[in-house]
Amino acid sequence: MRVAVRKLLLVLVLLLAGTVAFTASPAQAATGQDIANLAHAQLGKGCSGNGWVCDAGEWCSDFARWVWGQTPGVRTAGLTADSGSFTSYGRANNIITTTPHVGDAIVYYQGSFAAHVNIVVAVRGDGFVQTIGGNQGSPGLVRFDDWHAPGAYMSGTIVIVTPVGLTGGGTPTAGPGSAQVVIAGMDGLVYHEIRFPDGNWTGFGSLPTHAQDVAVAGLHDGSAQVVIVGNDRVYHEIRYPDGNWRGFQGLPGIGTTETAGAKAAGVAGLPNGSSQVVIIGTDNRVYHEVRFPDGNWSGFNGLPGIGTTEPAGAKAVAITGMSDGSAQVLIVGLDNQVYHEIRFPDGNWSGFAPLGATAKAVSIAGLPGNSAQVAIIDMNDRVYHEIRYANGNWSGLRPVPGIGTTEAAGAKSVGIAGEPDGSSQVVIVGLDNRVYHEVRFSNGNWSGFNGLPGIGTTDAAQATSAAIAGMP
């Protein structure tokens, strides 16, 4: 009996010791660089006897899956010997991106067939990558590919997937509290990037189209919608929650299938999954339309000016969605005065009312509690901010200081976004044509402006127009 008791006590001690050891030293989640280091360590190896279970003829997926699986914290459930399983994994976990990060997998397609997968081991500022893949070359070995565009390794489309469970590497998912910035670069091309809730950025990636004006809105399903004016025509685009883009589509004008002409545009997301677009037509008049949750459009209708049934004349326009399902529109009239109106959830309008300010550019963002915040550029090219409270009262315009000064920042373009925590974010194109960003915290304090680096440089990106959207 004493022997049995001693054995039982010994077992209990060992179990307790194991529990304490596990509690004191849990497995630490890894970073993308850990994945890259492990992949580097396999260079020159073949299929057999190296740890991964693989088919002697096709084992690139087995290799990538093994590298991820050997990295502490990374979850690989759902991955198989089929390269396409990485795409399915990405969709299931909402981690497909257009911006590569160290540790990501790139799936290469030939038509609809997932032909190969390899691992990103380095990313350059211009978006070029270095990769390592299994079963590459002849004979098939683990081989290294030097700097190249992500899609240049093989012909066809690509899918970039981020592993689940990393502590570093920057997940591309634009969830609640993140923000999305869109700019029209000095080269005329459109660029996009994400700011995560922790303050990190993805860096700009280019969208293959040209624009002179840009607008962006976040929707509750995690998607974003972008509206641009390019070559005096208005186009609409969707960024899905998985990071994929639908492609730009023209928005028809009134009584025609041709893309509407426009000089400026704004877009807003609503809680019910609809969105609303406002434009200034080539006739300098303001038009509005609704995109319903099923993807159908209402068609453009003019927004009457004060004391007339004719569409209001304007030089600048902005729109935001509100938590109660209404929308708010700001315009700069042909008289340079700022005007505001509300579209109620039932589709009725309040009519424009003057705000008693003059401006060159305007932006508006809805915040929790049904308040809104406005950012404008006045006639002296200076940035001012104002709050519209839920009861309809206004705080009055106050300057937003520039870098190293108490004076209002100078700017050519301005955008503002609201976040779920009551904070807001402002992005401007400064008088130096550089893009700057700052946060207004929920307590009313400001972070101060910081430049948003361009591709391949630490200098702030250059642009002609900038917009920002918070993700609800």
Residue, then its C-alpha position, 0 to 999 in steps of 0.5 A: m500500500r505504501v509503495a502504491v501511495r508513493k507511486l501515486l504521489l510521484v505521478l501527481v508531483l510530475l503532473l504538477a511539475g509539468t503543469v507549472a513548467f507549461t504555465a511558466s513557459p508557454a510557446q511563443a508565437a512567431t513572426g514572419q521573419d522566423i518563417a523566412n529564417l526556417a525557409h532559408a535553412q532548407l535551401g538546396k534540400g530535396c523532397s525525401g528525408n528532410g522532415w516534410v511528407c511529400d510527393a516526389g513529383e509535386w511537393c511545393s505545397d508540402f514544403a510551404r505547409w511544413v515551414w509554416g507548421q514548424t513555426p510556433g503559433v502558426r495554424t495550418a489546419g486546412l492546408t494540404a498537398d494542393s497549392g489551392s488549399f492555401t487560397s481556401y485557407g486564406r479565404a476561410n480566415n479572411i487573410i488574403t492580401t494584395t500587399p506581401h509581407v515576410g512569411d506570406a505564401i504566394v499561390y501562382y495560378q495558370g488559368s484556374f489551376a493553382a500551379h505553385v506556391n512559395i514563401v516570401v522571405a523579404v519585401r522591398g519598399d517598392g513591393f518587390v519580393q524575394t521568395i523561397g519555394g520547394n520543388q523548384g528547378s531541375p532537379g526539384l530542390v528548395r530554391f531561392d528567387d531574388w528580387h521580383a514583382p510578386g506576380a513575375y515568377m510565373s505567368g498568370t494570377i497570384v493570391i497572397v496569403t498571410p499565416v494565422g497566428l503570427t505576432g508580427g508581419g502585419t495582417p492585411t485584414a482591415g478590421p474594425g478600428s483600422a483605416q484605409v487611405v487612397i491617394a492620386g499620386m503625382d504620376g496620376l496613378v491611384y495608390h492604397e494602404i491600410r492603417f491597423p488599429d495598433g498604428n502600423w501601416t501596410g505601405f502603399g500599393s498601386l491600383p492600375t488606374h489613373a485619377q484626378d480625384v479620389a474618395v473611399a468609404g468603409l462598410h460594416d462587412g469589412s469591405a471598402q468602396v472607392v470612387i474616383v474621377g479619371n479623365d473627367r469620368v466617375y468610376h467605382e471599385i470594391r475592395y472585398p474583406d479578403g483584400n481582393w479588388r473587383g475592378f473599376q466600373g463606370l457609373p452611368g450618367i442620367g439617361t445614358t449607359e455612358t459613364a457619367g462625367a464628373k469633376a469631383a466625387g464622394v462616397a459613403g457607407l451605410p449600416n445596412g450595407s448600401s452606399q451613396v455616391v455624390i459627384i459634381g458633374t461637368d456642368n458643375r452641378v451636384y448629383h447623388e445616387v444609392r448603391f443598394p446592398d444587392g449591388n443595384w444602383s438607383g441612378f443619379n439625381g440632382l440635389p436641389g440648391i437653396g430656393t430652386t429645383e435645379p441641382a446645386g452648383a458646387k466646386a467641392v463635395a463630400i458625403t458620410g454615412m451615419s449610425d442611424g442610417s442617414a447620410q450627411v453631405l457637404i459642398v462648397g458652392l459656386d460662391n465658395q460658401v460651405y453648405h450642409e444637408i442631411r439625407f434621412p433614412d427614408g430618403n427625404w432630404s433636409g435641404f442645404a443650409p449654409l455653415g457660415a464659412t468659405a472653403k476650397a475643399v471639404s470632408i465629413a465623417g460620421l462617428p458613433g453616437n450620430s455626431a459628425q466631424v468636418a475638415i475643410i481647407d479655407m480660402n487661405d489653404r489652411v486646415y480647420h476642423e469642426i464637430r457637428y453634435a448629435n443634437g445638430n449644434w456645431s462647435g465652430l471651426r478650429p485650426v489643425p496645427g501643422i508640423g512644428t507650429t501652432e498655425a493651421a497646416g497648409a494643404k491642397s486636399v483633405g480627408i477625415a474618417g471616423e472610428p468606432d472608439g470615437s477617434s477620427q483620422v485626418v489625411i492631407v496633401g500639404l502645400d509641398n504635395r506630400v501626404y500627411h496623417e494624424v489622429r484626433f483621439s476621443n478625448g479631443n487631443w491630436s497626435g500631430f501630423n506625420g508623413l506617409p512614406g511613398i513606395g521605396t522611400t522614407d519620404a512622404a508620398q507625393a499626391t494631388s488628392a487624398a481620402i481616408a475611411g474608417m472601418p466600422 
